[in-house]
Amino acid sequence: MLETLKSVFDTFGSAVFVPVMIFVVAKVLKVKTQKAFLSGLYAGVGLMGFTLILNSYTPIISEVVQQMVDQTGINLPSFDVGWQATALVAYSTEAGMIYLVIALVLQSVLFLAKWTNVFQPSDLWNNYSYMVWGSMVYLATGNMVLAIVLMCLLNMYSLLLAEMLARRWSTYYNYPNCTIIAMHNIEPGIFALIMDPIWNMLGLHKVRMNPQGLQKKLGFLGEPISLGLFLGLFLGILGNFSQLTSLDSWGQITQVGIATSAVMAIFPKVAGIFAQAFNPISQAASKNVRGNNKEREWFLGVNDATGYGEPATLISGIILISIMVALAMILPGNETLPVVDLLAIPYMVQALVCLTNGNIAKTILNGTIWFSLGLYMCTYTAPMFTEIAQTVGVTLPAGALMVTSFNILGKPIFGLIFLAFLSQNPILIGLTIVVYFVLYFLFRKNKEAFYSYLERSAAKNNGEEPTGETKVA
């Protein structure tokens, strides 16, 4: 059964699976069949559009990023093989396959019981984020129950954080009643929440370093399509710094520039198609709320590819690529070389971007600090992950002693929860469970006040000082 479920999902993929889920949800909300069908189709077309864009862009940018890493001469024992390889490892482990079924039941029950207002089964693929941590606990302890409890707890933490960020993400990225739920890409939001008041004290909320501010100051040079060109040229030059006299190098530099500019120009149009999928569902949900006189705001979990090409997200992500390569060389005690997952940084910053309302300065500072801590978590967990990867047939890259994933395993907070379970200390494990329930009930009790706080904080990044709740798109 486990293999069959995995095979079905792998065969059809999110571009088919998500539209089916949206059609079913729409019909449950009594949307007319024609509109429900079009909602699903818009979602499928949008997701396929995102996939085609990223699949075309990734080979172009990955080559120049690899060259940039090679030119640094870094020699670190733990090599970042990327989230794709990590996902394959997770889906190949015994603990991972067992959790695939448990996750589907758990996430559906939590939503139907109204424990969470985030519908996660629409993005089943990203369950590998929990599977990796659980598989390492099972490898180290041989205790499957402990591994399953850890995966369930991480899933519940992830749902809680996803719901806390949901309204802000939905508003900023302009996808009605949607949010990302991938644990590895929402975890940085914890750090952004802590640091935002500090950055404001330093006046960073007044720095209009966002797409709108740049466009106003720079004119046509501040247009996303122009920023994409300059950003791509900058990255291309870094990747060819030792060969700038070569004509071939400038061919690659200009190609990266145009490709990045193309993503900036095309991505919002595809995002607009994808967003159309949720209008009928949003309208139907509003009618049901009014008709039943019951207030329930809920969010559909969507893949984080939906935010990748948003201007502030892509700009921050590409700038952080070069920063993280430089920091990997100089951070004392770091043994991780970020390579493949450098391309995932625009996924990883989405929580940071939406919480700061596109403030690129804050996003870069938050990302620099938090992702640096993530390098240390990767360094610590690399031996265990390498052992699992080798058991499922992953070959170590030349010169690498260990493998890791900068995106998936570079998670300081969730890594600490993993370490508590790895210790098998009942007090530490119990503490992680108690903290979850405390945070959950505090959020439930103060949800509207918390959402209002996020909106006021977001508005400050536009130079506003709102007195009440303000929605900023």
JOUR-V652850 format. One record per residue. SS is DSSP state (hx for helix, st for strand, lp for the rest). PSI is psi as a letter, one per 40 degrees, with the letter a starting at -180 (* if undefined). D_LAST is the distance of its C-alpha to the last C-alpha in Angstrom with 2 decimals. Layout:
SS&PSI&D_LAST, SS&PSI&D_LAST
This chain:
lp&d&43.69, hx&d&41.44, hx&d&42.26, hx&d&41.74, hx&d&38.26, hx&d&37.28, hx&d&38.96, hx&d&37.12, hx&d&33.69, hx&d&34.70, hx&d&36.16, hx&d&33.30, lp&i&30.31, hx&d&26.70, hx&e&26.37, hx&d&29.01, hx&d&28.70, hx&d&25.01, hx&d&25.47, hx&d&28.51, hx&d&26.70, hx&d&23.95, hx&d&26.80, hx&d&28.59, hx&d&25.66, hx&d&25.01, hx&d&28.73, hx&d&28.88, lp&e&26.25, lp&f&28.58, lp&i&26.52, lp&i&28.98, hx&d&30.44, hx&d&29.40, hx&d&25.68, hx&d&26.01, hx&d&27.75, hx&d&25.16, hx&d&22.35, hx&d&24.43, hx&d&25.27, hx&d&21.73, hx&d&21.02, hx&d&24.27, hx&d&23.74, hx&d&20.30, hx&d&21.81, hx&d&24.85, hx&d&22.87, hx&d&21.18, hx&d&24.71, hx&d&26.36, hx&d&24.02, hx&d&24.38, hx&d&28.07, hx&d&28.68, hx&d&26.77, hx&d&28.13, hx&d&31.82, hx&d&31.17, hx&d&29.29, hx&d&31.33, hx&d&34.55, hx&d&33.51, hx&d&32.10, hx&d&35.46, hx&d&37.30, hx&d&35.40, hx&d&36.37, hx&d&39.94, hx&e&40.41, hx&d&39.65, lp&f&42.77, lp&h&41.25, lp&g&43.67, lp&i&42.10, lp&d&43.56, st&h&40.41, st&h&38.70, st&h&35.14, lp&e&35.60, lp&i&31.97, hx&d&30.08, hx&d&31.66, hx&d&35.16, hx&d&34.19, hx&d&32.94, hx&d&36.27, hx&d&38.17, hx&d&36.37, lp&e&37.07, lp&e&40.67, lp&i&41.59, hx&d&43.33, hx&d&40.97, hx&d&37.94, hx&d&39.41, hx&d&40.33, hx&d&36.86, hx&d&35.36, hx&d&36.94, hx&d&36.43, hx&d&32.68, hx&d&32.35, hx&d&34.31, hx&d&32.68, hx&d&29.06, hx&d&29.99, hx&d&32.01, hx&d&29.44, hx&d&26.87, hx&d&29.49, lp&e&30.86, lp&f&27.41, lp&d&27.85, lp&i&24.41, lp&e&21.55, st&h&20.72, st&h&22.74, lp&d&23.82, hx&e&26.65, hx&e&24.36, hx&f&24.22, hx&d&27.86, hx&d&28.30, hx&e&26.62, hx&e&29.29, hx&d&31.28, hx&d&29.41, hx&d&31.43, hx&d&34.51, hx&d&35.05, hx&d&35.32, hx&d&37.50, hx&d&39.72, hx&d&40.41, hx&d&41.41, hx&d&43.70, hx&d&45.20, hx&d&45.97, hx&d&47.18, lp&e&48.31, lp&h&46.76, hx&d&44.70, hx&d&43.91, hx&d&42.46, hx&d&40.34, hx&d&39.03, hx&d&38.26, hx&d&36.30, hx&d&34.24, hx&d&33.56, hx&d&32.59, hx&d&30.22, hx&d&28.65, hx&d&28.21, hx&d&26.77, hx&d&24.30, hx&d&23.30, hx&d&22.93, hx&d&20.66, hx&d&18.61, hx&d&18.22, hx&d&17.38, hx&e&14.43, hx&d&13.55, hx&d&11.00, hx&d&9.04, hx&d&9.67, hx&d&8.90, hx&d&5.38, hx&d&4.86, hx&e&7.40, lp&f&6.72, lp&h&10.25, lp&h&11.18, lp&f&13.50, st&i&13.98, st&i&14.49, st&i&16.81, lp&e&20.14, lp&h&22.24, hx&d&23.91, hx&e&24.44, hx&e&20.80, hx&e&19.34, lp&d&22.26, hx&e&21.01, hx&d&18.33, hx&d&21.38, hx&d&22.18, hx&d&18.73, hx&d&18.90, hx&d&22.39, hx&e&21.87, hx&d&18.77, hx&d&20.98, hx&d&23.55, hx&d&21.36, hx&d&20.22, hx&d&23.94, lp&e&24.55, lp&e&21.97, hx&e&19.68, hx&e&16.54, hx&e&17.87, lp&h&18.15, lp&f&15.55, lp&g&16.02, lp&i&12.70, hx&d&12.39, hx&d&11.39, hx&d&14.18, hx&d&16.60, hx&d&16.25, hx&d&16.97, hx&d&19.90, hx&e&21.37, hx&b&21.00, hx&d&21.73, hx&e&22.47, hx&e&18.89, lp&i&17.70, hx&d&16.61, hx&d&19.87, hx&d&21.91, hx&d&20.43, hx&d&21.21, hx&d&24.72, hx&d&25.43, hx&d&24.12, hx&d&26.27, hx&d&29.22, hx&d&28.97, hx&d&29.07, hx&d&31.88, hx&d&33.88, hx&d&33.65, hx&e&34.97, lp&f&37.79, hx&d&38.57, hx&e&42.24, hx&f&42.70, lp&e&41.11, lp&e&44.38, lp&h&44.18, hx&d&43.13, hx&d&41.89, hx&d&39.55, hx&d&37.95, hx&d&37.68, hx&d&35.63, hx&d&33.56, hx&d&32.59, hx&d&31.97, hx&d&29.47, hx&d&27.77, hx&d&27.52, hx&d&26.52, hx&d&23.56, hx&d&22.59, hx&d&22.97, hx&d&20.64, hx&d&17.89, hx&d&18.67, hx&d&19.42, hx&d&17.06, hx&d&13.90, hx&d&16.38, hx&d&17.69, hx&d&14.32, hx&d&13.91, hx&d&17.37, hx&d&16.76, hx&d&13.78, hx&d&16.30, lp&d&18.48, lp&e&16.56, hx&d&16.19, hx&d&19.87, hx&d&19.79, hx&d&16.87, hx&d&18.73, hx&d&22.01, hx&d&20.93, hx&d&19.82, hx&d&23.21, hx&d&25.08, hx&d&23.64, hx&d&24.72, hx&d&27.97, hx&e&28.95, lp&f&27.78, lp&h&26.52, lp&h&23.11, lp&h&21.89, lp&h&18.33, lp&i&18.79, st&h&17.05, st&h&18.57, st&h&19.26, st&i&18.48, lp&i&19.86, hx&e&18.11, hx&d&18.89, hx&e&15.70, hx&e&13.75, lp&d&16.71, lp&e&16.10, lp&h&12.50, hx&d&13.50, hx&d&12.99, hx&d&14.42, hx&d&17.36, hx&d&18.13, hx&d&18.32, hx&d&20.27, hx&d&22.77, hx&d&23.46, hx&d&24.10, hx&d&26.56, hx&d&28.99, hx&d&28.54, hx&d&29.42, hx&d&32.43, hx&d&33.70, hx&d&33.28, hx&d&35.08, hx&d&38.08, hx&e&38.35, lp&h&37.21, lp&h&40.49, lp&e&41.29, lp&h&38.64, lp&e&40.25, st&h&37.23, st&h&36.53, lp&h&32.94, lp&c&33.21, hx&d&31.82, hx&e&28.80, hx&d&27.75, hx&e&26.09, hx&e&24.16, hx&d&22.42, hx&d&19.14, hx&d&19.29, hx&d&20.32, lp&e&17.54, hx&d&14.54, hx&d&14.83, hx&d&15.23, hx&d&12.25, hx&d&9.68, hx&d&11.69, lp&e&11.83, lp&f&8.21, lp&e&9.96, lp&h&12.99, hx&d&15.69, hx&d&18.55, hx&d&17.84, hx&d&17.24, hx&d&20.55, hx&d&22.43, hx&d&21.36, hx&d&22.16, hx&d&25.43, hx&d&26.73, hx&d&25.71, hx&d&26.70, hx&d&29.94, hx&d&30.81, hx&d&30.09, hx&d&32.81, hx&d&35.30, hx&d&34.45, hx&d&34.98, hx&d&38.25, hx&d&39.47, hx&e&38.68, hx&d&39.78, hx&d&43.41, hx&d&42.60, hx&d&40.06, hx&d&42.55, hx&d&45.27, hx&d&43.18, hx&d&42.13, hx&d&45.76, hx&d&46.91, lp&e&44.74, lp&e&45.90, lp&h&43.32, lp&h&45.17, lp&h&44.52, lp&i&43.54, lp&h&46.37, lp&e&46.79, lp&h&44.52, lp&d&46.09, st&i&43.07, st&i&39.76, st&a&36.38, lp&h&32.68, hx&d&30.44, hx&d&27.35, hx&d&29.03, hx&e&31.62, lp&f&29.98, lp&g&28.49, hx&d&29.96, hx&d&29.08, hx&d&29.83, hx&d&32.74, hx&d&34.22, hx&d&34.17, hx&d&35.96, hx&d&38.50, hx&d&39.24, hx&d&40.18, hx&d&42.04, hx&d&44.19, lp&f&45.21, lp&h&45.43, hx&d&44.91, hx&d&43.82, hx&d&41.03, hx&d&39.96, hx&d&40.11, hx&d&38.01, hx&d&35.12, hx&d&35.34, hx&d&35.60, hx&d&32.55, hx&d&30.50, hx&d&31.69, hx&d&31.20, hx&d&27.55, hx&d&27.04, hx&d&28.60, hx&d&26.97, hx&d&23.50, hx&d&24.63, hx&d&26.11, lp&f&23.17, hx&d&20.20, hx&d&18.39, hx&d&19.26, hx&d&17.97, hx&d&14.54, hx&d&14.46, hx&d&15.62, hx&d&12.91, hx&d&10.21, hx&d&12.63, hx&d&13.28, hx&d&9.78, hx&d&9.63, hx&d&13.05, lp&e&12.07, lp&e&10.95, lp&e&14.41, lp&i&13.70, lp&g&16.07, lp&i&14.80, lp&e&17.60, lp&a&15.99, lp&h&13.06, lp&h&9.75, lp&h&6.50, lp&h&3.77, lp&*&0.00
